[in-house]
Amino acid sequence: MTAMHNFLRQRSVQLYLLGLVLILIGAWSMEATGSFVPMALAASAALMLSAPLVRQRFARLKAASRR
């Protein structure tokens, strides 16, 4: 398997990408309904879904600095 395939199989990356898709859906529904509520909900969901990736990257950085 390639490095990109391994990277995309990580659960935290999949959650991050799901958050990006939710932002696109929120933007579409905001345009369709004329309300900012769908975009606000999608953005907050994306923020929560990106937290595991940020934690994972921070933990790797912290472990690398200990070496």
Summary of the structure (lengths in Angstrom):
residues: 67
radius of gyration: 15.5
end to end distance: 28.2
largest distance: 52.5
contacts: 169
relative contact order: 0.14
helix: 88%
strand: 0%
